[in-house]
Amino acid sequence: MADPGATSDIGSEVIRFLEDHDLEHSPANYAFGHRFLFERDDQFAARVREAINQRPSLTPAEVRRLDTEAVQVNDLLDRFTPRLDEVTIKILSIIRGTLDASGTLSQELIQASTSLLVDQESNIRIAVNSMIAVTAAAEKRLVDAMQQAHALRQELSRLRVVETHRDPLTGLVNRTGLDEHLKSIAGSPYCAAFIDVDQLEHVNEAHGTAVGDRVLQVIATNLAESCAPYVVCRWEGGRFLILLERLDLASSVTLVDDARSRLAKKRMRVRESDQPLGTITFSAGVAASRGRDAGSVFGAAEVLLELAKRCGRNVVMGEHRFIDVGSNQ
């Protein structure tokens, strides 16, 4: 049973921390103070102490920033830690099984060798049979360990492939992953949407690249949610590419334009200063595969993207339909 007095002391410490920094006694701030004071999160505590050292007291904006950064770090750890833990457990299981087999074999061989010193035929027969049985069991355990090690090696290779196919900043598929996906849909019709963030360089110049990176993360999330279940790839810098499999051109343009409109309605602010960023938009060009190779389709979409930029940005330009064969128009 928990000590009520200890719980009270913890609560008093957290409330004192909030009052020292003139922070509202809200559930979110209480959780923040409790995490800093009592939870074993060294990285989070170090960031909070660094922020405290830079100014007399924490501001609400600083608390939100530190909380958000902690969530991003934990999300990243949560994404990889369970898989790595699983792999580690499997390695330990293999090692333990192998050691158990070899250890048992050594003990039985010593016991059997000792029994041979006794001049009785039955003892020799028992010892030999025991050695044969233990050796067979050990061989089986070693074979099992080799099979487990092989399966583990395949799993590690798969995890390595997954990570090499992801963009580390946004978590989206990268160009390597996109190339692999294109191979899997070879021969199927699709549309490609080339997207570029409007005036991202101005955000970087005015607020720094860290803010620009967070803007890219917001846009990546917006695209992934708005265009699900289609593959969204971070191409490079502020450019993205969406593969809209088995979706016609008109529907593809509508889907991408809806994502553009949804982003344009967001009102983002700089975490550190609470300064408004203004409207963040993107321009896009959409082209249909129509039997062309991927390079040609992407090139056509990129030309349309540049046209959208010249038309004032925050625009989605779709490729014109081909004229039917035999048409007089």
C-alpha positions in Angstrom: 0.0 0.0 0.0 1.4 3.4 -1.0 2.4 5.8 1.8 -0.2 8.7 1.8 2.4 11.0 3.3 4.9 10.3 0.5 2.2 11.0 -2.1 1.4 14.3 -0.4 5.1 15.3 -0.4 5.3 14.6 -4.1 2.2 16.7 -4.8 3.7 19.5 -2.7 7.0 19.4 -4.6 5.2 19.6 -8.0 3.0 22.5 -6.9 6.0 24.3 -5.5 7.8 23.8 -8.8 4.8 25.3 -10.7 4.6 28.3 -8.4 8.3 29.0 -8.7 7.8 29.3 -12.4 4.4 31.1 -12.3 2.8 28.2 -14.2 -0.9 27.5 -14.1 -1.9 24.6 -11.9 -3.3 22.7 -14.8 -3.2 18.9 -15.3 -0.8 19.2 -18.2 1.6 21.4 -16.2 1.3 19.1 -13.2 2.3 16.1 -15.4 5.2 18.2 -16.7 6.4 19.0 -13.2 6.0 15.4 -12.0 7.9 14.1 -15.0 10.8 16.5 -14.4 11.0 16.0 -10.6 10.3 12.4 -10.1 10.4 10.3 -13.3 13.6 8.8 -14.5 13.9 10.6 -17.9 17.4 11.9 -17.9 17.3 13.4 -21.4 14.0 15.2 -20.7 15.3 16.5 -17.3 18.5 17.8 -19.0 16.5 19.8 -21.5 14.4 21.3 -18.8 17.4 22.2 -16.7 19.0 23.8 -19.7 15.9 25.9 -20.4 15.8 27.0 -16.7 19.4 28.0 -16.8 18.8 30.3 -19.8 16.1 32.4 -18.1 14.7 33.0 -14.6 11.6 30.9 -15.1 9.9 28.6 -17.6 7.2 30.2 -19.8 4.1 28.3 -20.9 5.4 28.3 -24.4 8.7 26.8 -23.2 6.8 24.0 -21.4 4.8 23.2 -24.5 8.0 23.1 -26.6 9.8 20.8 -24.1 6.7 18.6 -23.9 6.4 18.3 -27.7 10.1 17.6 -28.1 9.9 14.8 -25.5 6.9 13.3 -27.3 8.8 13.3 -30.6 11.8 11.6 -29.0 9.6 9.1 -27.2 7.7 8.4 -30.4 10.9 7.6 -32.2 12.1 5.4 -29.4 8.7 3.7 -29.1 8.9 3.0 -32.9 12.2 1.1 -32.6 12.7 -0.1 -29.0 10.1 -2.9 -29.0 11.6 -4.4 -32.1 15.1 -4.1 -30.8 14.1 -5.5 -27.4 12.5 -8.5 -29.2 15.6 -9.1 -31.2 17.8 -8.9 -28.0 15.6 -11.4 -26.2 15.9 -13.8 -29.1 19.7 -13.5 -29.1 19.8 -14.2 -25.4 17.5 -17.1 -25.7 19.7 -18.6 -28.4 22.9 -18.1 -26.4 21.3 -19.6 -23.2 20.0 -22.6 -25.1 23.4 -23.3 -26.6 25.1 -22.9 -23.3 22.6 -25.2 -21.6 23.2 -27.8 -24.3 27.0 -27.6 -24.1 27.0 -27.4 -20.3 24.8 -30.5 -19.9 26.9 -32.4 -22.3 30.1 -31.6 -20.4 28.6 -32.6 -17.0 27.3 -35.9 -18.4 30.6 -36.7 -20.1 32.4 -36.2 -16.8 29.9 -38.4 -15.0 30.1 -41.0 -17.7 33.9 -41.0 -17.7 34.0 -41.4 -13.9 31.6 -44.4 -14.1 34.0 -46.1 -16.6 36.5 -46.3 -13.9 34.2 -48.8 -12.1 35.0 -52.2 -13.4 31.5 -53.4 -14.2 30.2 -54.1 -17.6 26.7 -52.7 -16.8 28.3 -49.3 -15.7 30.1 -49.1 -19.1 26.9 -49.9 -21.0 24.9 -47.3 -19.0 27.7 -44.7 -19.4 27.9 -45.2 -23.2 24.1 -45.1 -23.6 24.0 -41.9 -21.5 26.8 -40.3 -23.6 25.0 -41.1 -26.8 21.7 -39.7 -25.6 23.2 -36.5 -24.2 25.2 -36.0 -27.4 22.1 -36.4 -29.6 20.2 -34.0 -27.4 23.0 -31.5 -27.5 23.2 -31.8 -31.3 19.5 -31.1 -31.6 19.8 -28.0 -29.4 22.6 -26.7 -31.5 20.7 -27.3 -34.7 17.8 -25.5 -33.2 20.1 -22.6 -32.2 21.5 -22.4 -35.7 18.0 -22.3 -37.2 17.0 -19.5 -34.7 20.1 -17.6 -35.5 19.3 -17.8 -39.3 15.7 -16.6 -38.6 17.1 -13.8 -36.5 19.6 -12.8 -39.2 16.7 -12.6 -41.7 14.7 -10.4 -39.2 17.6 -8.0 -38.7 18.0 -7.7 -42.5 14.2 -6.9 -42.8 14.5 -4.2 -40.1 17.5 -2.8 -41.8 15.6 -2.6 -45.1 12.7 -0.9 -43.4 14.9 1.8 -41.9 16.8 2.4 -45.1 13.4 3.0 -46.8 12.3 5.7 -44.4 13.1 9.4 -44.3 14.4 10.1 -40.7 12.8 13.6 -40.4 9.3 12.9 -41.5 9.0 9.1 -41.2 7.7 9.0 -44.8 8.9 6.6 -47.5 12.2 7.9 -49.0 13.2 7.6 -52.7 14.8 4.2 -52.1 11.5 2.9 -50.7 9.6 4.6 -53.5 11.7 2.8 -56.1 11.0 -0.5 -54.4 7.3 0.3 -54.4 7.3 1.1 -58.1 8.7 -2.3 -58.8 5.8 -3.9 -56.9 3.2 -2.1 -59.0 4.9 -2.4 -62.4 2.3 -2.4 -65.2 -0.5 -0.9 -63.0 -1.9 2.5 -63.8 -1.3 5.3 -61.3 -1.0 9.1 -61.0 2.0 10.9 -59.6 1.7 14.2 -57.7 4.8 16.3 -57.3 4.5 18.7 -54.4 6.7 21.6 -53.3 6.3 23.7 -50.1 5.8 27.3 -51.1 8.5 29.7 -49.9 10.0 27.3 -47.3 13.3 29.2 -47.6 11.6 32.3 -46.2 10.6 30.3 -43.1 14.1 29.0 -42.7 15.6 32.5 -43.1 13.1 34.1 -40.7 12.9 31.4 -38.0 15.7 29.0 -38.5 16.0 25.5 -40.0 14.7 23.8 -36.9 11.3 25.6 -37.4 11.5 24.7 -41.1 12.0 21.1 -40.2 8.9 21.1 -37.9 6.9 22.7 -40.8 8.0 19.8 -43.0 6.8 17.4 -40.3 3.4 19.0 -40.2 3.1 19.0 -44.0 4.2 15.3 -44.1 1.5 14.4 -41.5 -1.1 16.4 -43.4 -0.3 14.6 -46.7 -0.1 11.2 -45.1 -3.5 11.7 -43.5 -5.2 13.4 -46.4 -3.9 11.0 -49.0 -4.2 7.7 -47.2 -3.8 4.9 -48.1 -1.6 6.1 -51.0 2.2 6.2 -50.7 3.6 9.6 -49.8 7.4 10.0 -50.3 9.7 12.8 -49.2 11.6 13.5 -52.4 14.1 16.0 -51.2 14.1 19.2 -49.2 10.6 20.6 -49.3 9.5 18.4 -52.1 7.2 15.4 -51.8 5.8 12.8 -54.3 2.5 10.9 -54.0 1.8 7.7 -55.9 -2.0 7.4 -56.4 -2.4 3.8 -57.6 -5.4 2.9 -59.7 -6.9 6.4 -59.2 -8.0 8.4 -62.3 -6.5 11.9 -63.0 -9.5 13.9 -62.0 -9.9 12.1 -58.7 -6.1 12.4 -58.0 -6.2 16.2 -58.6 -9.2 16.5 -56.3 -7.5 14.5 -53.5 -4.3 16.5 -53.7 -6.2 19.8 -53.8 -8.2 18.8 -50.7 -4.9 18.2 -48.9 -3.7 21.6 -50.1 -6.8 23.3 -48.8 -6.6 21.5 -45.5 -3.0 22.7 -45.0 -3.8 26.3 -46.0 -6.4 26.5 -43.2 -3.9 25.6 -40.5 -2.5 28.5 -38.4 0.9 27.5 -37.2 3.0 29.3 -34.6 6.6 29.2 -33.5 6.8 27.1 -30.3 9.6 29.1 -28.8 8.1 32.6 -29.2 4.4 31.9 -30.0 5.0 34.1 -33.1 2.6 33.3 -36.0 4.1 31.6 -39.0 1.3 32.7 -41.3 -0.3 30.6 -43.9 1.8 27.6 -45.1 0.9 26.3 -48.5 2.2 24.0 -51.2 1.9 23.8 -55.0 1.5 20.6 -57.0 1.5 19.0 -60.4 -0.3 15.8 -61.1 0.3 13.5 -64.1 -1.1 10.1 -65.1 1.1 7.1 -66.0 -0.6 6.2 -69.3 1.9 3.5 -70.0 4.9 5.8 -69.6 8.0 4.9 -67.5 8.2 6.4 -64.0 10.9 9.0 -65.1 8.6 10.4 -67.8 5.6 10.5 -65.4 7.5 12.3 -62.7 9.0 14.7 -65.2 5.5 15.6 -66.5 4.3 16.2 -62.9 7.4 18.3 -62.2 6.7 20.5 -65.2 3.1 21.0 -64.0 4.5 21.9 -60.5 6.7 24.6 -62.0 3.7 25.9 -63.9 1.7 26.0 -60.6 4.5 28.0 -59.1 4.4 30.5 -61.9 0.6 30.8 -61.6 1.0 32.3 -58.1 1.6 29.2 -55.9 -0.9 27.4 -53.6 -2.3 25.7 -56.8 -2.7 22.1 -58.0 -2.2 21.7 -61.8 -3.5 18.6 -63.5 -2.3 17.2 -66.8 -4.6 17.7 -69.8 -6.3 14.5 -71.0 -5.0 13.0 -74.2 -7.1 13.6 -77.4 -8.9 10.4 -78.4 -7.5 8.8 -81.6 -9.7 9.8 -84.6 -11.1 12.8 -82.8 -11.7 15.9 -85.0 -11.2 18.2 -82.0 
